[in-house]
Amino acid sequence: MRALLLLLALSVIAPAHAALITYAYTNKIENPYESYDAVGLFTVDDQRRGLVSATFASTPVNFEWEGFVPLMYDQPVSNVGQLYENGFEPFTVGDVSCFLYLDLFFLEAGEDIFHNLDKTAPFEGASVEVVSTHTGYFFIAGLTKISTVDVPEPASMALFGLGLAGMLAGRRKRR
């Protein structure tokens, strides 16, 4: 019983958690010839350090995507003010390609990109493209943080489960 209480206390004291952070885009996408209202949701995982889902809706471009794309450059935290640029690897869903390229001029030293995407400058390189027609549209505004959800890390849960299973097996063996 003491071992079970100790394992439970350790799991409560120092759990490893990831934060899934969702950002919204609610503005226009445009190119030199046309402009459309658009709504997008982009979710990042601060532990895995990448984009994990995206949903986007506008007249020319609609998609839902889940997967994983990392940051393009290895500079997720600024050690000085004025971390300049970063972005997520482009991804393709059906006939649509999406590229989130971030200008990070407003981050302070030590601020994490994943928790501060809403502080990015307008997206100079963020775009969606209809691949079959090679028609691209650029985002013309930044993101808004809408939620942060803490989720247990799979490794922590697996370790907890293995410890619990080992204690139960040991208890059975004693009987």
VOTINU-793531 format. One record per atom (N, C-alpha, C, O): y, z, x. Coordinates in steps of 0.05 Angstrom, whole numbers, padded with zeros to 5 digits, always signed. Last residue first. Layout:
% residues N
YZX/...
This chain:
% residues 175
-00266-00052+00013/-00281-00043-00010/-00310-00051-00007/-00326-00045-00024/-00247-00079+00058/-00251-00050+00059/-00268-00040+00036/-00284-00021+00040/-00241-00130+00037/-00261-00126+00058/-00267-00096+00060/-00291-00089+00064/-00197-00124+00003/-00223-00131-00008/-00246-00124+00012/-00267-00114+00004/-00157-00115+00041/-00163-00094+00022/-00191-00099+00009/-00206-00080+00005/-00156-00164+00068/-00163-00139+00082/-00171-00117+00063/-00189-00101+00069/-00139-00197+00026/-00165-00201+00038/-00174-00177+00053/-00197-00169+00051/-00087-00175+00018/-00107-00174-00004/-00135-00178+00007/-00153-00165-00002/-00064-00188+00067/-00067-00160+00059/-00087-00157+00036/-00103-00138+00036/-00066-00244+00066/-00080-00229+00087/-00084-00200+00079/-00105-00188+00084/-00032-00255+00023/-00060-00262+00021/-00077-00247+00042/-00099-00239+00036/+00017-00235+00045/+00006-00223+00020/-00024-00230+00017/-00040-00212+00011/+00022-00271+00088/+00021-00242+00092/+00008-00228+00069/-00008-00210+00072/+00026-00320+00060/+00004-00315+00079/+00000-00285+00084/-00022-00275+00086/+00074-00312+00031/+00048-00316+00017/+00024-00311+00035/+00004-00299+00026/+00111-00308+00073/+00107-00285+00054/+00080-00288+00040/+00066-00268+00038/+00105-00359+00094/+00099-00336+00110/+00094-00311+00093/+00076-00296+00098/+00123-00389+00051/+00096-00393+00060/+00087-00369+00077/+00065-00359+00074/+00176-00373+00047/+00158-00368+00025/+00129-00370+00033/+00112-00355+00024/+00195-00391+00096/+00196-00363+00090/+00177-00356+00067/+00163-00336+00068/+00187-00447+00090/+00173-00432+00111/+00173-00402+00106/+00153-00389+00111/+00222-00460+00047/+00193-00462+00044/+00178-00447+00066/+00157-00435+00059/+00277-00417+00032/+00265-00437+00050/+00235-00437+00047/+00223-00416+00045/+00303-00410-00033/+00288-00399-00011/+00277-00422+00007/+00269-00443-00004/+00371-00431-00046/+00342-00434-00051/+00327-00423-00028/+00335-00425-00005/+00433-00425-00076/+00416-00415-00055/+00387-00419-00063/+00379-00411-00085/+00479-00473-00094/+00455-00459-00103/+00439-00451-00079/+00431-00468-00063/+00543-00488-00113/+00526-00481-00090/+00503-00465-00100/+00507-00445-00114/+00584-00539-00143/+00565-00517-00144/+00551-00513-00117/+00548-00532-00101/+00628-00573-00134/+00623-00563-00161/+00603-00541-00162/+00603-00525-00181/+00680-00598-00095/+00656-00581-00095/+00652-00570-00123/+00671-00559-00135/+00699-00665-00097/+00705-00638-00107/+00680-00622-00107/+00659-00631-00117/+00720-00715-00049/+00701-00702-00066/+00711-00675-00075/+00730-00664-00064/+00774-00765-00049/+00754-00747-00038/+00736-00735-00058/+00735-00743-00081/+00783-00836-00063/+00791-00808-00063/+00769-00791-00051/+00747-00801-00045/+00763-00886-00065/+00791-00884-00059/+00801-00855-00061/+00825-00851-00062/+00707-00922-00040/+00717-00899-00054/+00746-00896-00046/+00754-00902-00024/+00699-00993-00047/+00705-00970-00031/+00714-00947-00048/+00727-00951-00069/+00648-01040-00056/+00670-01025-00068/+00674-01000-00051/+00654-00987-00043/+00622-01106-00045/+00625-01079-00038/+00650-01066-00051/+00669-01080-00057/+00574-01153-00056/+00600-01143-00067/+00602-01114-00061/+00586-01098-00071/+00528-01182-00046/+00545-01173-00023/+00573-01165-00032/+00593-01169-00018/+00492-01190-00085/+00517-01207-00086/+00535-01201-00062/+00556-01214-00059/+00451-01156-00071/+00444-01184-00078/+00469-01202-00078/+00467-01226-00073/+00476-01105-00064/+00465-01120-00041/+00461-01149-00047/+00466-01166-00031/+00533-01077-00079/+00511-01091-00094/+00500-01111-00073/+00513-01130-00066/+00552-01017-00047/+00551-01047-00047/+00528-01056-00064/+00506-01045-00063/+00599-00966-00036/+00575-00975-00050/+00575-01005-00050/+00597-01017-00053/+00628-00924+00015/+00626-00948-00002/+00599-00950-00016/+00580-00938-00007/+00672-00896+00060/+00652-00891+00039/+00652-00914+00020/+00672-00923+00010/+00712-00903+00097/+00688-00919+00100/+00667-00914+00079/+00646-00927+00079/+00753-00870+00081/+00760-00897+00091/+00735-00915+00093/+00737-00939+00090/+00761-00826+00033/+00739-00840+00046/+00748-00868+00056/+00749-00886+00040/+00813-00780+00044/+00802-00802+00029/+00782-00817+00046/+00785-00821+00070/+00789-00722+00081/+00810-00741+00073/+00797-00763+00056/+00773-00765+00055/+00753-00664+00060/+00755-00689+00074/+00778-00706+00064/+00786-00703+00041/+00743-00619+00033/+00767-00619+00049/+00771-00645+00064/+00789-00647+00080/+00694-00624+00010/+00717-00627-00008/+00743-00626+00007/+00764-00633-00005/+00659-00610+00049/+00663-00639+00044/+00687-00644+00026/+00698-00665+00026/+00645-00559+00067/+00673-00566+00065/+00678-00596+00061/+00699-00606+00068/+00593-00547+00079/+00607-00529+00060/+00636-00538+00054/+00650-00525+00038/+00582-00586+00117/+00567-00586+00091/+00580-00568+00070/+00579-00574+00046/+00614-00574+00162/+00619-00599+00146/+00606-00596+00118/+00619-00603+00098/+00641-00510+00174/+00617-00527+00172/+00622-00551+00153/+00634-00548+00132/+00691-00489+00218/+00683-00495+00190/+00660-00515+00190/+00661-00535+00205/+00707-00484+00271/+00685-00467+00261/+00677-00473+00233/+00656-00462+00224/+00774-00502+00260/+00753-00496+00279/+00733-00477+00267/+00740-00457+00255/+00782-00535+00196/+00791-00516+00217/+00768-00512+00237/+00745-00519+00230/+00790-00601+00171/+00773-00578+00177/+00784-00561+00199/+00795-00572+00219/+00819-00646+00160/+00829-00621+00149/+00811-00597+00155/+00817-00575+00145/+00795-00693+00178/+00820-00684+00191/+00829-00656+00182/+00845-00644+00196/+00748-00722+00171/+00748-00693+00169/+00773-00681+00182/+00771-00660+00195/+00723-00773+00134/+00745-00766+00152/+00750-00737+00149/+00756-00727+00127/+00657-00798+00127/+00677-00777+00121/+00698-00775+00143/+00692-00775+00167/+00619-00841+00090/+00631-00838+00116/+00655-00820+00112/+00672-00826+00095/+00565-00858+00057/+00586-00838+00056/+00595-00831+00084/+00582-00818+00099/+00540-00914+00028/+00547-00904+00054/+00570-00884+00051/+00592-00891+00043/+00490-00948-00007/+00511-00928-00008/+00515-00917+00020/+00496-00911+00035/+00468-01006-00041/+00469-00991-00016/+00493-00972-00018/+00514-00979-00028/+00426-01030-00092/+00451-01017-00085/+00448-01003-00058/+00428-00989-00053/+00380-01048-00115/+00399-01069-00106/+00426-01057-00097/+00446-01071-00094/+00343-00994-00097/+00341-01019-00111/+00360-01039-00099/+00357-01047-00076/+00382-00960-00055/+00367-00955-00079/+00366-00981-00095/+00387-00989-00105/+00392-00941+00012/+00391-00963-00007/+00373-00954-00031/+00351-00943-00026/+00439-00907+00055/+00413-00909+00041/+00415-00930+00020/+00437-00937+00010/+00469-00891+00119/+00468-00906+00094/+00440-00906+00082/+00420-00904+00096/+00476-00825+00143/+00463-00851+00147/+00463-00865+00120/+00459-00853+00099/+00539-00796+00132/+00511-00795+00129/+00500-00823+00133/+00513-00843+00127/+00590-00779+00182/+00580-00792+00157/+00550-00789+00156/+00537-00782+00175/+00651-00764+00213/+00623-00761+00211/+00615-00776+00186/+00632-00783+00170/+00710-00750+00253/+00694-00766+00234/+00665-00759+00235/+00655-00750+00255/+00741-00703+00276/+00751-00728+00265/+00733-00742+00245/+00741-00745+00222/+00764-00639+00275/+00740-00654+00278/+00744-00681+00263/+00752-00680+00240/+00811-00605+00278/+00813-00634+00278/+00787-00648+00286/+00787-00666+00302/+00800-00548+00320/+00810-00560+00296/+00809-00591+00299/+00807-00601+00321/+00737-00541+00353/+00766-00541+00354/+00775-00552+00327/+00759-00564+00313/+00686-00545+00338/+00692-00522+00355/+00722-00520+00361/+00732-00501+00372/+00659-00561+00275/+00681-00566+00294/+00685-00541+00312/+00687-00519+00301/+00594-00579+00262/+00614-00557+00262/+00634-00563+00283/+00628-00569+00306/+00563-00625+00268/+00566-00614+00242/+00586-00591+00240/+00595-00584+00218/+00555-00671+00304/+00579-00654+00305/+00583-00641+00278/+00605-00644+00266/+00522-00719+00317/+00514-00691+00320/+00539-00673+00324/+00542-00662+00346/+00527-00768+00266/+00534-00758+00292/+00527-00728+00293/+00527-00715+00272/+00505-00777+00215/+00503-00798+00236/+00508-00787+00264/+00496-00796+00283/+00464-00730+00180/+00490-00738+00190/+00486-00759+00212/+00466-00758+00226/+00405-00757+00145/+00420-00738+00162/+00449-00748+00167/+00456-00770+00161/+00378-00762+00082/+00391-00777+00103/+00408-00757+00119/+00424-00742+00107/+00325-00760+00037/+00339-00745+00058/+00352-00765+00077/+00338-00782+00088/+00321-00761-00033/+00308-00766-00007/+00322-00749+00014/+00329-00726+00008/+00339-00795-00092/+00331-00769-00079/+00316-00776-00054/+00300-00795-00053/+00384-00827-00135/+00369-00827-00110/+00363-00799-00102/+00379-00781-00105/+00406-00872-00183/+00398-00845-00178/+00380-00846-00153/+00362-00863-00151/+00461-00917-00199/+00436-00910-00185/+00432-00880-00186/+00450-00864-00189/+00504-00971-00211/+00491-00947-00222/+00465-00942-00207/+00450-00960-00201/+00560-01011-00211/+00541-00997-00194/+00530-00973-00208/+00546-00955-00215/+00599-01034-00245/+00582-01052-00229/+00559-01038-00214/+00541-01052-00206/+00616-00986-00276/+00609-01011-00288/+00592-01029-00270/+00571-01039-00279/+00582-00928-00251/+00606-00943-00256/+00597-00969-00269/+00573-00974-00272/+00551-00872-00224/+00554-00889-00248/+00581-00901-00249/+00602-00888-00247/+00502-00839-00185/+00528-00853-00186/+00528-00871-00210/+00509-00885-00216/+00474-00787-00149/+00474-00801-00175/+00501-00814-00177/+00522-00801-00171/+00434-00764-00096/+00459-00776-00105/+00454-00790-00132/+00433-00802-00137/+00408-00717-00048/+00407-00731-00074/+00434-00743-00080/+00455-00733-00071/+00414-00700+00005/+00387-00699-00007/+00385-00712-00035/+00363-00718-00044/+00442-00705+00069/+00445-00712+00040/+00418-00713+00028/+00400-00726+00039/+00432-00650+00116/+00434-00678+00107/+00439-00680+00077/+00440-00660+00062/+00409-00602+00139/+00432-00616+00150/+00433-00645+00142/+00435-00663+00159/+00374-00565+00123/+00362-00590+00134/+00384-00608+00145/+00378-00627+00160/+00415-00528+00108/+00394-00521+00127/+00381-00546+00140/+00378-00547+00164/+00448-00552+00070/+00460-00542+00095/+00439-00534+00116/+00446-00532+00139/+00442-00609+00035/+00426-00585+00042/+00436-00576+00069/+00433-00590+00089/+00481-00639-00018/+00473-00636+00010/+00458-00610+00014/+00461-00591-00002/+00490-00685-00069/+00480-00659-00062/+00471-00659-00033/+00456-00676-00024/+00536-00717-00109/+00523-00718-00083/+00515-00690-00075/+00532-00672-00074/+00553-00756-00163/+00545-00729-00155/+00529-00732-00129/+00510-00748-00128/+00606-00796-00190/+00583-00792-00173/+00578-00763-00167/+00597-00747-00167/+00637-00844-00228/+00630-00816-00227/+00605-00814-00210/+00585-00828-00214/+00692-00890-00234/+00666-00882-00224/+00662-00852-00225/+00681-00837-00222/+00728-00947-00256/+00724-00918-00257/+00696-00912-00248/+00677-00927-00254/+00743-01002-00213/+00728-00990-00235/+00728-00960-00233/+00729-00948-00211/+00775-01062-00194/+00774-01033-00192/+00760-01023-00217/+00763-01033-00239/+00779-01122-00152/+00774-01108-00177/+00772-01078-00172/+00768-01069-00149/+00794-01145-00103/+00795-01161-00128/+00791-01146-00153/+00799-01155-00175/+00789-01112-00058/+00814-01126-00062/+00817-01141-00089/+00839-01149-00097/+00755-01059-00092/+00756-01077-00070/+00782-01093-00075/+00796-01087-00094/+00738-00991-00113/+00752-01017-00114/+00748-01033-00089/+00739-01024-00069/+00728-00937-00155/+00718-00953-00133/+00731-00980-00135/+00736-00989-00158/+00763-00878-00175/+00758-00906-00177/+00742-00915-00152/+00744-00903-00130/+00734-00816-00191/+00758-00832-00187/+00750-00861-00189/+00731-00867-00204/+00700-00767-00177/+00710-00776-00203/+00736-00791-00199/+00758-00779-00202/+00647-00739-00146/+00667-00759-00142/+00675-00769-00169/+00658-00780-00184/+00625-00673-00129/+00630-00694-00149/+00651-00714-00139/+00670-00706-00125/+00573-00639-00095/+00600-00649-00096/+00602-00671-00116/+00584-00687-00119/+00532-00584-00085/+00536-00609-00100/+00566-00614-00101/+00583-00597-00107/+00488-00556-00040/+00516-00557-00047/+00521-00584-00060/+00515-00605-00049/+00440-00511-00028/+00443-00538-00038/+00471-00539-00050/+00478-00524-00068/+00426-00473+00026/+00445-00476+00005/+00445-00506-00002/+00450-00523+00014/+00369-00435+00042/+00384-00459+00045/+00404-00460+00022/+00399-00449+00000/+00350-00375+00073/+00357-00390+00050/+00372-00415+00058/+00386-00416+00078/+00306-00326+00093/+00320-00350+00101/+00325-00367+00076/+00307-00372+00061/+00316-00255+00086/+00304-00280+00077/+00320-00304+00088/+00344-00302+00092/+00314-00199+00106/+00322-00222+00121/+00310-00248+00111/+00296-00262+00126/+00301-00161+00064/+00321-00156+00084/+00332-00181+00097/+00356-00185+00099/+00258-00181+00034/+00284-00177+00020/+00307-00174+00041/+00329-00184+00037/+00217-00183+00069/+00224-00208+00055/+00251-00206+00042/+00265-00226+00038/+00213-00130+00085/+00221-00150+00104/+00230-00176+00091/+00248-00190+00100/+00195-00107+00037/+00221-00099+00048/+00231-00120+00068/+00255-00127+00068/+00144-00131+00032/+00165-00136+00012/+00193-00129+00022/+00211-00144+00017/+00120-00109+00078/+00123-00138+00075/+00144-00145+00055/+00160-00163+00059/+00122-00054+00063/+00135-00064+00088/+00140-00094+00086/+00162-00103+00093/+00090-00054+00017/+00118-00046+00016/+00134-00056+00040/+00157-00064+00037/+00041-00070+00041/+00053-00086+00020/+00083-00080+00017/+00100-00098+00014/+00032-00027+00076/+00036-00054+00086/+00049-00072+00066/+00066-00088+00073/+00024+00015+00040/+00047+00016+00058/+00053-00012+00069/+00076-00020+00071/-00024+00000+00016/+00000+00000+00000/+00025+00000+00017/+00045-00013+00011/
